[in-house]
Amino acid sequence: MQSQNPMIADFVKLANSAAGTFAGMTREARESARERLKEAFGGMDFVSREEFDTVKLMAQRAREENDALKARIEALEAKLAGK
């Protein structure tokens, strides 16, 4: 037969309440931090990796075309200078 000590029972209730309150506060803090980060990053313009790779490839092709055109111009200028 167990003896019911009201002081121990009250302490257990208090500990359970404190644990529940702490868990709730932790959950609320986490959700609040998530919302703040969403708001902070929401105003920024981010691109996807696919968009970044596409633009990078376009820039590389434009550089290559620019180099080819530069070589053609230099060849034409050399041809004109030789006349």
PyMOL commands that set and color helices and strands:
alter all, ss='L'
color gray80, all
select helices_A, chain A and resi 6-42+49-82
alter helices_A, ss='H'
color red, helices_A
deselect
rebuild
show_as cartoon
